Amino acid sequence: MSDKWLTTSEIADKWGIYSSTVRWAIKNNRLQEGEYKKSGYGPYGGVWLIREDAVRRLWGKPKFSQADISEQLKQRR
């Protein structure tokens, strides 16, 4: 089991899916107990954290590398 936790935004960037898809998976029990948790008490109720191995189980390997993501961010500026 992976110790690395990812936010819905990080998952969306690396896997090329919408963060709402990740939240849908949580809401519809696609993730098992212990594979996700909510962190913090922000104005919108905190941030969802999901284990990387659970993300790989559902959506496979990441579609984008960190270098790809960095390049996309540069182009947005």
Distance bins in CASP14 RR format, pairs under 12 A and 6 or more apart:
PFRMAT RR
TARGET T0000
AUTHOR 0000-0000-0000
RMODE 2
METHOD distances of the structure
MODEL  1
1 32 0 0 0 0 0 1 0 0 0 0 0
1 34 0 0 0 0 1 0 0 0 0 0 0
1 35 0 0 0 0 1 0 0 0 0 0 0
1 51 1 0 0 1 0 0 0 0 0 0 0
1 52 0 0 0 0 1 0 0 0 0 0 0
1 53 1 0 1 0 0 0 0 0 0 0 0
1 54 0 0 0 0 1 0 0 0 0 0 0
1 56 0 0 0 0 0 1 0 0 0 0 0
1 57 0 0 0 0 0 1 0 0 0 0 0
2 34 0 0 0 0 0 1 0 0 0 0 0
2 35 0 0 0 0 1 0 0 0 0 0 0
2 49 0 0 0 0 0 1 0 0 0 0 0
2 50 0 0 0 0 0 1 0 0 0 0 0
2 51 1 0 1 0 0 0 0 0 0 0 0
2 52 1 0 1 0 0 0 0 0 0 0 0
2 53 1 1 0 0 0 0 0 0 0 0 0
2 54 0 0 0 0 1 0 0 0 0 0 0
2 55 0 0 0 0 1 0 0 0 0 0 0
2 56 0 0 0 0 1 0 0 0 0 0 0
2 57 0 0 0 0 0 1 0 0 0 0 0
3 49 0 0 0 0 0 1 0 0 0 0 0
3 51 0 0 0 0 1 0 0 0 0 0 0
3 52 0 0 0 0 1 0 0 0 0 0 0
3 53 0 0 0 0 1 0 0 0 0 0 0
4 10 0 0 0 0 1 0 0 0 0 0 0
4 11 0 0 0 0 0 1 0 0 0 0 0
4 14 0 0 0 0 0 1 0 0 0 0 0
4 35 0 0 0 0 0 1 0 0 0 0 0
4 49 0 0 0 0 1 0 0 0 0 0 0
4 50 0 0 0 0 1 0 0 0 0 0 0
4 51 1 0 0 1 0 0 0 0 0 0 0
4 52 1 0 1 0 0 0 0 0 0 0 0
4 53 0 0 0 0 1 0 0 0 0 0 0
4 54 0 0 0 0 0 1 0 0 0 0 0
4 55 0 0 0 0 1 0 0 0 0 0 0
4 56 0 0 0 0 0 1 0 0 0 0 0
5 11 0 0 0 0 0 1 0 0 0 0 0
5 34 0 0 0 0 0 1 0 0 0 0 0
5 35 0 0 0 0 1 0 0 0 0 0 0
5 36 0 0 0 0 1 0 0 0 0 0 0
5 37 1 0 0 1 0 0 0 0 0 0 0
5 38 0 0 0 0 0 1 0 0 0 0 0
5 39 0 0 0 0 1 0 0 0 0 0 0
5 47 0 0 0 0 1 0 0 0 0 0 0
5 48 0 0 0 0 1 0 0 0 0 0 0
5 49 1 0 1 0 0 0 0 0 0 0 0
5 50 1 0 0 1 0 0 0 0 0 0 0
5 51 1 0 0 1 0 0 0 0 0 0 0
5 52 1 0 0 1 0 0 0 0 0 0 0
5 53 0 0 0 0 0 1 0 0 0 0 0
5 54 0 0 0 0 1 0 0 0 0 0 0
5 55 0 0 0 0 0 1 0 0 0 0 0
6 12 0 0 0 0 1 0 0 0 0 0 0
6 13 0 0 0 0 1 0 0 0 0 0 0
6 14 1 0 0 1 0 0 0 0 0 0 0
6 15 0 0 0 0 1 0 0 0 0 0 0
6 19 0 0 0 0 0 1 0 0 0 0 0
6 22 0 0 0 0 1 0 0 0 0 0 0
6 35 0 0 0 0 0 1 0 0 0 0 0
6 36 0 0 0 0 0 1 0 0 0 0 0
6 37 0 0 0 0 0 1 0 0 0 0 0
6 39 0 0 0 0 0 1 0 0 0 0 0
6 47 0 0 0 0 0 1 0 0 0 0 0
6 48 0 0 0 0 1 0 0 0 0 0 0
6 49 1 0 0 1 0 0 0 0 0 0 0
6 50 1 0 1 0 0 0 0 0 0 0 0
6 51 1 0 0 1 0 0 0 0 0 0 0
6 52 1 0 1 0 0 0 0 0 0 0 0
6 53 0 0 0 0 0 1 0 0 0 0 0
6 54 0 0 0 0 1 0 0 0 0 0 0
6 55 1 0 0 1 0 0 0 0 0 0 0
6 56 0 0 0 0 0 1 0 0 0 0 0
6 59 0 0 0 0 0 1 0 0 0 0 0
6 62 0 0 0 0 1 0 0 0 0 0 0
7 13 0 0 0 0 1 0 0 0 0 0 0
7 14 0 0 0 0 0 1 0 0 0 0 0
7 19 0 0 0 0 1 0 0 0 0 0 0
7 22 0 0 0 0 1 0 0 0 0 0 0
7 23 0 0 0 0 0 1 0 0 0 0 0
7 36 0 0 0 0 0 1 0 0 0 0 0
7 37 0 0 0 0 0 1 0 0 0 0 0
7 38 0 0 0 0 0 1 0 0 0 0 0
7 39 0 0 0 0 1 0 0 0 0 0 0
7 40 0 0 0 0 0 1 0 0 0 0 0
7 46 0 0 0 0 0 1 0 0 0 0 0
7 47 1 0 1 0 0 0 0 0 0 0 0
7 48 1 0 0 1 0 0 0 0 0 0 0
7 49 1 0 0 1 0 0 0 0 0 0 0
7 50 1 0 0 1 0 0 0 0 0 0 0
7 51 0 0 0 0 0 1 0 0 0 0 0
7 52 0 0 0 0 0 1 0 0 0 0 0
7 55 0 0 0 0 0 1 0 0 0 0 0
8 14 0 0 0 0 0 1 0 0 0 0 0
8 15 0 0 0 0 0 1 0 0 0 0 0
8 16 0 0 0 0 0 1 0 0 0 0 0
8 17 0 0 0 0 1 0 0 0 0 0 0
8 18 0 0 0 0 1 0 0 0 0 0 0
8 19 1 1 0 0 0 0 0 0 0 0 0
8 20 0 0 0 0 1 0 0 0 0 0 0
8 21 0 0 0 0 1 0 0 0 0 0 0
8 22 1 0 1 0 0 0 0 0 0 0 0
8 23 1 0 0 1 0 0 0 0 0 0 0
8 24 0 0 0 0 0 1 0 0 0 0 0
8 25 0 0 0 0 1 0 0 0 0 0 0
8 26 0 0 0 0 1 0 0 0 0 0 0
8 27 0 0 0 0 0 1 0 0 0 0 0
8 31 0 0 0 0 0 1 0 0 0 0 0
8 36 0 0 0 0 1 0 0 0 0 0 0
8 38 0 0 0 0 0 1 0 0 0 0 0
8 39 0 0 0 0 0 1 0 0 0 0 0
8 44 0 0 0 0 0 1 0 0 0 0 0
8 46 0 0 0 0 0 1 0 0 0 0 0
8 47 1 0 0 1 0 0 0 0 0 0 0
8 48 1 0 1 0 0 0 0 0 0 0 0
8 49 0 0 0 0 1 0 0 0 0 0 0
8 50 1 0 0 1 0 0 0 0 0 0 0
8 55 0 0 0 0 1 0 0 0 0 0 0
9 15 0 0 0 0 0 1 0 0 0 0 0
9 16 0 0 0 0 0 1 0 0 0 0 0
9 17 0 0 0 0 0 1 0 0 0 0 0
9 18 0 0 0 0 0 1 0 0 0 0 0
9 19 1 0 1 0 0 0 0 0 0 0 0
9 20 0 0 0 0 0 1 0 0 0 0 0
9 22 0 0 0 0 1 0 0 0 0 0 0
9 23 0 0 0 0 0 1 0 0 0 0 0
9 47 0 0 0 0 1 0 0 0 0 0 0
9 48 0 0 0 0 1 0 0 0 0 0 0
9 49 0 0 0 0 0 1 0 0 0 0 0
9 50 0 0 0 0 0 1 0 0 0 0 0
9 69 0 0 0 0 0 1 0 0 0 0 0
10 16 0 0 0 0 0 1 0 0 0 0 0
10 17 0 0 0 0 0 1 0 0 0 0 0
10 19 0 0 0 0 1 0 0 0 0 0 0
10 22 0 0 0 0 1 0 0 0 0 0 0
10 47 0 0 0 0 0 1 0 0 0 0 0
10 48 0 0 0 0 0 1 0 0 0 0 0
10 49 0 0 0 0 1 0 0 0 0 0 0
10 50 0 0 0 0 1 0 0 0 0 0 0
10 52 0 0 0 0 1 0 0 0 0 0 0
10 55 0 0 0 0 1 0 0 0 0 0 0
10 62 0 0 0 0 1 0 0 0 0 0 0
10 64 0 0 0 0 0 1 0 0 0 0 0
10 66 0 0 0 0 0 1 0 0 0 0 0
10 69 0 0 0 0 1 0 0 0 0 0 0
11 17 1 0 0 1 0 0 0 0 0 0 0
11 18 0 0 0 0 1 0 0 0 0 0 0
11 19 1 0 0 1 0 0 0 0 0 0 0
11 20 0 0 0 0 0 1 0 0 0 0 0
11 21 0 0 0 0 1 0 0 0 0 0 0
11 22 1 0 1 0 0 0 0 0 0 0 0
11 23 0 0 0 0 0 1 0 0 0 0 0
11 25 0 0 0 0 1 0 0 0 0 0 0
11 26 0 0 0 0 0 1 0 0 0 0 0
11 31 0 0 0 0 0 1 0 0 0 0 0
11 36 0 0 0 0 0 1 0 0 0 0 0
11 47 0 0 0 0 0 1 0 0 0 0 0
11 48 0 0 0 0 1 0 0 0 0 0 0
11 49 0 0 0 0 0 1 0 0 0 0 0
11 50 1 0 0 1 0 0 0 0 0 0 0
11 51 0 0 0 0 0 1 0 0 0 0 0
11 52 0 0 0 0 1 0 0 0 0 0 0
11 54 0 0 0 0 1 0 0 0 0 0 0
11 55 1 0 1 0 0 0 0 0 0 0 0
11 56 0 0 0 0 0 1 0 0 0 0 0
11 58 0 0 0 0 1 0 0 0 0 0 0
11 59 1 0 0 1 0 0 0 0 0 0 0
11 60 0 0 0 0 0 1 0 0 0 0 0
11 62 0 0 0 0 1 0 0 0 0 0 0
11 63 0 0 0 0 0 1 0 0 0 0 0
11 64 0 0 0 0 0 1 0 0 0 0 0
11 69 0 0 0 0 0 1 0 0 0 0 0
12 18 1 0 0 1 0 0 0 0 0 0 0
12 19 1 0 1 0 0 0 0 0 0 0 0
12 20 0 0 0 0 1 0 0 0 0 0 0
12 21 1 0 0 1 0 0 0 0 0 0 0
12 22 1 0 0 1 0 0 0 0 0 0 0
12 23 0 0 0 0 0 1 0 0 0 0 0
12 48 0 0 0 0 0 1 0 0 0 0 0
12 50 0 0 0 0 0 1 0 0 0 0 0
12 55 0 0 0 0 0 1 0 0 0 0 0
12 59 0 0 0 0 0 1 0 0 0 0 0
12 62 0 0 0 0 0 1 0 0 0 0 0
12 63 0 0 0 0 0 1 0 0 0 0 0
12 64 0 0 0 0 0 1 0 0 0 0 0
12 69 0 0 0 0 0 1 0 0 0 0 0
12 72 0 0 0 0 0 1 0 0 0 0 0
13 19 0 0 0 0 1 0 0 0 0 0 0
13 22 0 0 0 0 0 1 0 0 0 0 0
13 55 0 0 0 0 0 1 0 0 0 0 0
13 62 0 0 0 0 1 0 0 0 0 0 0
13 63 0 0 0 0 1 0 0 0 0 0 0
13 64 1 0 0 1 0 0 0 0 0 0 0
13 65 0 0 0 0 0 1 0 0 0 0 0
13 66 0 0 0 0 1 0 0 0 0 0 0
13 68 0 0 0 0 1 0 0 0 0 0 0
13 69 1 0 1 0 0 0 0 0 0 0 0
13 70 0 0 0 0 0 1 0 0 0 0 0
13 71 0 0 0 0 0 1 0 0 0 0 0
13 72 0 0 0 0 1 0 0 0 0 0 0
13 73 0 0 0 0 1 0 0 0 0 0 0
13 76 0 0 0 0 0 1 0 0 0 0 0
14 22 0 0 0 0 0 1 0 0 0 0 0
14 50 0 0 0 0 0 1 0 0 0 0 0
14 52 0 0 0 0 1 0 0 0 0 0 0
14 55 0 0 0 0 1 0 0 0 0 0 0
14 56 0 0 0 0 0 1 0 0 0 0 0
14 59 0 0 0 0 1 0 0 0 0 0 0
14 60 0 0 0 0 0 1 0 0 0 0 0
14 61 0 0 0 0 1 0 0 0 0 0 0
14 62 1 0 1 0 0 0 0 0 0 0 0
14 63 1 0 0 1 0 0 0 0 0 0 0
14 64 1 0 1 0 0 0 0 0 0 0 0
14 65 0 0 0 0 1 0 0 0 0 0 0
14 66 1 0 0 1 0 0 0 0 0 0 0
14 67 0 0 0 0 0 1 0 0 0 0 0
14 68 0 0 0 0 1 0 0 0 0 0 0
14 69 1 0 0 1 0 0 0 0 0 0 0
14 70 0 0 0 0 0 1 0 0 0 0 0
14 72 0 0 0 0 0 1 0 0 0 0 0
15 21 0 0 0 0 1 0 0 0 0 0 0
15 22 0 0 0 0 1 0 0 0 0 0 0
15 25 0 0 0 0 0 1 0 0 0 0 0
15 50 0 0 0 0 0 1 0 0 0 0 0
15 52 0 0 0 0 0 1 0 0 0 0 0
15 55 1 0 0 1 0 0 0 0 0 0 0
15 56 0 0 0 0 1 0 0 0 0 0 0
15 58 0 0 0 0 1 0 0 0 0 0 0
15 59 1 0 1 0 0 0 0 0 0 0 0
15 60 1 0 0 1 0 0 0 0 0 0 0
15 61 0 0 0 0 1 0 0 0 0 0 0
15 62 1 0 1 0 0 0 0 0 0 0 0
15 63 1 0 1 0 0 0 0 0 0 0 0
15 64 1 0 0 1 0 0 0 0 0 0 0
15 65 0 0 0 0 0 1 0 0 0 0 0
15 68 0 0 0 0 0 1 0 0 0 0 0
15 69 0 0 0 0 0 1 0 0 0 0 0
16 22 0 0 0 0 0 1 0 0 0 0 0
16 55 0 0 0 0 0 1 0 0 0 0 0
16 59 0 0 0 0 1 0 0 0 0 0 0
16 60 0 0 0 0 0 1 0 0 0 0 0
16 61 0 0 0 0 0 1 0 0 0 0 0
16 62 0 0 0 0 1 0 0 0 0 0 0
16 63 1 0 1 0 0 0 0 0 0 0 0
16 64 1 0 0 1 0 0 0 0 0 0 0
16 65 0 0 0 0 0 1 0 0 0 0 0
16 68 0 0 0 0 0 1 0 0 0 0 0
16 69 0 0 0 0 1 0 0 0 0 0 0
16 72 0 0 0 0 0 1 0 0 0 0 0
17 23 0 0 0 0 0 1 0 0 0 0 0
17 24 0 0 0 0 0 1 0 0 0 0 0
17 25 0 0 0 0 1 0 0 0 0 0 0
17 50 0 0 0 0 0 1 0 0 0 0 0
17 55 0 0 0 0 1 0 0 0 0 0 0
17 58 0 0 0 0 1 0 0 0 0 0 0
17 59 1 0 0 1 0 0 0 0 0 0 0
17 60 0 0 0 0 0 1 0 0 0 0 0
17 62 0 0 0 0 0 1 0 0 0 0 0
17 63 0 0 0 0 1 0 0 0 0 0 0
17 64 0 0 0 0 0 1 0 0 0 0 0
18 24 0 0 0 0 1 0 0 0 0 0 0
18 25 0 0 0 0 0 1 0 0 0 0 0
18 59 0 0 0 0 0 1 0 0 0 0 0
19 25 0 0 0 0 0 1 0 0 0 0 0
19 26 0 0 0 0 0 1 0 0 0 0 0
19 47 0 0 0 0 0 1 0 0 0 0 0
19 48 0 0 0 0 1 0 0 0 0 0 0
19 50 0 0 0 0 0 1 0 0 0 0 0
19 55 0 0 0 0 0 1 0 0 0 0 0
20 26 0 0 0 0 0 1 0 0 0 0 0
20 27 0 0 0 0 1 0 0 0 0 0 0
20 28 0 0 0 0 0 1 0 0 0 0 0
20 48 0 0 0 0 0 1 0 0 0 0 0
21 27 0 0 0 0 0 1 0 0 0 0 0
21 28 0 0 0 0 0 1 0 0 0 0 0
21 30 0 0 0 0 1 0 0 0 0 0 0
21 48 0 0 0 0 0 1 0 0 0 0 0
21 50 0 0 0 0 0 1 0 0 0 0 0
21 55 0 0 0 0 0 1 0 0 0 0 0
21 58 0 0 0 0 1 0 0 0 0 0 0
21 59 0 0 0 0 1 0 0 0 0 0 0
22 28 0 0 0 0 0 1 0 0 0 0 0
22 30 0 0 0 0 1 0 0 0 0 0 0
22 31 0 0 0 0 1 0 0 0 0 0 0
22 35 0 0 0 0 0 1 0 0 0 0 0
22 36 0 0 0 0 1 0 0 0 0 0 0
22 47 0 0 0 0 0 1 0 0 0 0 0
22 48 1 0 0 1 0 0 0 0 0 0 0
22 49 0 0 0 0 0 1 0 0 0 0 0
22 50 1 0 0 1 0 0 0 0 0 0 0
22 54 0 0 0 0 0 1 0 0 0 0 0
22 55 1 0 0 1 0 0 0 0 0 0 0
22 58 0 0 0 0 1 0 0 0 0 0 0
22 59 0 0 0 0 1 0 0 0 0 0 0
23 30 0 0 0 0 0 1 0 0 0 0 0
23 31 0 0 0 0 0 1 0 0 0 0 0
23 36 0 0 0 0 1 0 0 0 0 0 0
23 38 0 0 0 0 0 1 0 0 0 0 0
23 44 0 0 0 0 0 1 0 0 0 0 0
23 46 0 0 0 0 0 1 0 0 0 0 0
23 47 0 0 0 0 0 1 0 0 0 0 0
23 48 1 0 0 1 0 0 0 0 0 0 0
23 50 0 0 0 0 1 0 0 0 0 0 0
24 30 1 0 0 1 0 0 0 0 0 0 0
24 31 0 0 0 0 0 1 0 0 0 0 0
24 48 0 0 0 0 0 1 0 0 0 0 0
24 58 0 0 0 0 0 1 0 0 0 0 0
25 31 1 0 1 0 0 0 0 0 0 0 0
25 32 0 0 0 0 0 1 0 0 0 0 0
25 35 0 0 0 0 1 0 0 0 0 0 0
25 36 0 0 0 0 1 0 0 0 0 0 0
25 48 0 0 0 0 1 0 0 0 0 0 0
25 50 0 0 0 0 1 0 0 0 0 0 0
25 54 0 0 0 0 1 0 0 0 0 0 0
25 55 0 0 0 0 1 0 0 0 0 0 0
25 57 0 0 0 0 0 1 0 0 0 0 0
25 58 1 0 0 1 0 0 0 0 0 0 0
25 59 0 0 0 0 1 0 0 0 0 0 0
26 32 0 0 0 0 0 1 0 0 0 0 0
26 33 0 0 0 0 0 1 0 0 0 0 0
26 34 0 0 0 0 0 1 0 0 0 0 0
26 35 0 0 0 0 1 0 0 0 0 0 0
26 36 1 0 1 0 0 0 0 0 0 0 0
26 37 0 0 0 0 1 0 0 0 0 0 0
26 38 0 0 0 0 1 0 0 0 0 0 0
26 48 1 0 0 1 0 0 0 0 0 0 0
26 49 0 0 0 0 0 1 0 0 0 0 0
26 50 1 0 0 1 0 0 0 0 0 0 0
26 51 0 0 0 0 0 1 0 0 0 0 0
26 54 0 0 0 0 0 1 0 0 0 0 0
26 55 0 0 0 0 0 1 0 0 0 0 0
26 58 0 0 0 0 0 1 0 0 0 0 0
27 36 0 0 0 0 0 1 0 0 0 0 0
27 48 0 0 0 0 0 1 0 0 0 0 0
28 58 0 0 0 0 0 1 0 0 0 0 0
29 35 0 0 0 0 0 1 0 0 0 0 0
29 36 0 0 0 0 0 1 0 0 0 0 0
29 58 0 0 0 0 0 1 0 0 0 0 0
30 36 0 0 0 0 1 0 0 0 0 0 0
30 50 0 0 0 0 0 1 0 0 0 0 0
30 54 0 0 0 0 1 0 0 0 0 0 0
30 55 0 0 0 0 0 1 0 0 0 0 0
30 57 0 0 0 0 1 0 0 0 0 0 0
30 58 1 0 0 1 0 0 0 0 0 0 0
30 59 0 0 0 0 0 1 0 0 0 0 0
31 37 0 0 0 0 0 1 0 0 0 0 0
31 48 0 0 0 0 1 0 0 0 0 0 0
31 49 0 0 0 0 0 1 0 0 0 0 0
31 50 1 0 0 1 0 0 0 0 0 0 0
31 51 0 0 0 0 1 0 0 0 0 0 0
31 53 0 0 0 0 0 1 0 0 0 0 0
31 54 1 0 1 0 0 0 0 0 0 0 0
31 55 0 0 0 0 1 0 0 0 0 0 0
31 57 0 0 0 0 1 0 0 0 0 0 0
31 58 1 0 0 1 0 0 0 0 0 0 0
31 59 0 0 0 0 0 1 0 0 0 0 0
32 50 0 0 0 0 0 1 0 0 0 0 0
32 51 0 0 0 0 1 0 0 0 0 0 0
32 53 0 0 0 0 0 1 0 0 0 0 0
32 54 1 0 0 1 0 0 0 0 0 0 0
32 57 0 0 0 0 1 0 0 0 0 0 0
32 58 0 0 0 0 0 1 0 0 0 0 0
33 51 0 0 0 0 0 1 0 0 0 0 0
33 54 0 0 0 0 0 1 0 0 0 0 0
34 49 0 0 0 0 0 1 0 0 0 0 0
34 50 0 0 0 0 1 0 0 0 0 0 0
34 51 1 0 0 1 0 0 0 0 0 0 0
34 53 0 0 0 0 0 1 0 0 0 0 0
34 54 0 0 0 0 1 0 0 0 0 0 0
35 48 0 0 0 0 0 1 0 0 0 0 0
35 49 0 0 0 0 1 0 0 0 0 0 0
35 50 1 0 0 1 0 0 0 0 0 0 0
35 51 1 0 1 0 0 0 0 0 0 0 0
35 52 0 0 0 0 1 0 0 0 0 0 0
35 53 1 0 0 1 0 0 0 0 0 0 0
35 54 1 1 0 0 0 0 0 0 0 0 0
35 55 0 0 0 0 1 0 0 0 0 0 0
35 56 0 0 0 0 0 1 0 0 0 0 0
35 57 0 0 0 0 1 0 0 0 0 0 0
35 58 0 0 0 0 1 0 0 0 0 0 0
36 47 0 0 0 0 0 1 0 0 0 0 0
36 48 1 0 0 1 0 0 0 0 0 0 0
36 49 1 0 0 1 0 0 0 0 0 0 0
36 50 1 0 1 0 0 0 0 0 0 0 0
36 51 1 0 0 1 0 0 0 0 0 0 0
36 52 0 0 0 0 0 1 0 0 0 0 0
36 53 0 0 0 0 0 1 0 0 0 0 0
36 54 1 0 0 1 0 0 0 0 0 0 0
36 55 0 0 0 0 1 0 0 0 0 0 0
36 58 0 0 0 0 0 1 0 0 0 0 0
37 46 0 0 0 0 0 1 0 0 0 0 0
37 47 0 0 0 0 1 0 0 0 0 0 0
37 48 1 0 0 1 0 0 0 0 0 0 0
37 49 1 0 1 0 0 0 0 0 0 0 0
37 50 0 0 0 0 1 0 0 0 0 0 0
37 51 0 0 0 0 1 0 0 0 0 0 0
37 54 0 0 0 0 0 1 0 0 0 0 0
38 44 0 0 0 0 0 1 0 0 0 0 0
38 45 1 0 0 1 0 0 0 0 0 0 0
38 46 1 0 1 0 0 0 0 0 0 0 0
38 47 1 0 0 1 0 0 0 0 0 0 0
38 48 1 0 1 0 0 0 0 0 0 0 0
38 49 1 0 0 1 0 0 0 0 0 0 0
38 50 0 0 0 0 0 1 0 0 0 0 0
39 45 0 0 0 0 1 0 0 0 0 0 0
39 46 1 0 0 1 0 0 0 0 0 0 0
39 47 1 0 1 0 0 0 0 0 0 0 0
39 48 1 0 0 1 0 0 0 0 0 0 0
39 49 1 0 1 0 0 0 0 0 0 0 0
39 50 0 0 0 0 0 1 0 0 0 0 0
40 46 1 0 1 0 0 0 0 0 0 0 0
40 47 1 0 0 1 0 0 0 0 0 0 0
40 48 0 0 0 0 0 1 0 0 0 0 0
40 49 0 0 0 0 1 0 0 0 0 0 0
41 47 0 0 0 0 0 1 0 0 0 0 0
48 54 0 0 0 0 0 1 0 0 0 0 0
48 55 0 0 0 0 0 1 0 0 0 0 0
49 55 0 0 0 0 0 1 0 0 0 0 0
50 56 0 0 0 0 0 1 0 0 0 0 0
50 57 0 0 0 0 0 1 0 0 0 0 0
50 58 0 0 0 0 1 0 0 0 0 0 0
50 59 0 0 0 0 0 1 0 0 0 0 0
51 57 0 0 0 0 1 0 0 0 0 0 0
51 58 0 0 0 0 0 1 0 0 0 0 0
52 58 0 0 0 0 0 1 0 0 0 0 0
52 59 0 0 0 0 0 1 0 0 0 0 0
52 60 0 0 0 0 0 1 0 0 0 0 0
52 61 0 0 0 0 0 1 0 0 0 0 0
52 62 0 0 0 0 1 0 0 0 0 0 0
53 59 0 0 0 0 0 1 0 0 0 0 0
53 60 0 0 0 0 0 1 0 0 0 0 0
53 61 0 0 0 0 0 1 0 0 0 0 0
54 60 0 0 0 0 0 1 0 0 0 0 0
55 61 0 0 0 0 1 0 0 0 0 0 0
55 62 0 0 0 0 1 0 0 0 0 0 0
55 63 0 0 0 0 0 1 0 0 0 0 0
56 62 0 0 0 0 1 0 0 0 0 0 0
56 63 0 0 0 0 0 1 0 0 0 0 0
62 68 0 0 0 0 1 0 0 0 0 0 0
62 69 0 0 0 0 1 0 0 0 0 0 0
63 69 0 0 0 0 0 1 0 0 0 0 0
63 72 0 0 0 0 0 1 0 0 0 0 0
64 70 0 0 0 0 1 0 0 0 0 0 0
64 71 0 0 0 0 1 0 0 0 0 0 0
64 72 1 0 0 1 0 0 0 0 0 0 0
64 73 0 0 0 0 0 1 0 0 0 0 0
65 71 0 0 0 0 1 0 0 0 0 0 0
65 72 0 0 0 0 0 1 0 0 0 0 0
66 72 0 0 0 0 0 1 0 0 0 0 0
66 73 0 0 0 0 0 1 0 0 0 0 0
67 73 0 0 0 0 0 1 0 0 0 0 0
67 74 0 0 0 0 0 1 0 0 0 0 0
68 74 0 0 0 0 0 1 0 0 0 0 0
68 75 0 0 0 0 0 1 0 0 0 0 0
69 75 0 0 0 0 0 1 0 0 0 0 0
69 76 0 0 0 0 0 1 0 0 0 0 0
70 76 0 0 0 0 0 1 0 0 0 0 0
70 77 0 0 0 0 0 1 0 0 0 0 0
71 77 0 0 0 0 0 1 0 0 0 0 0
END
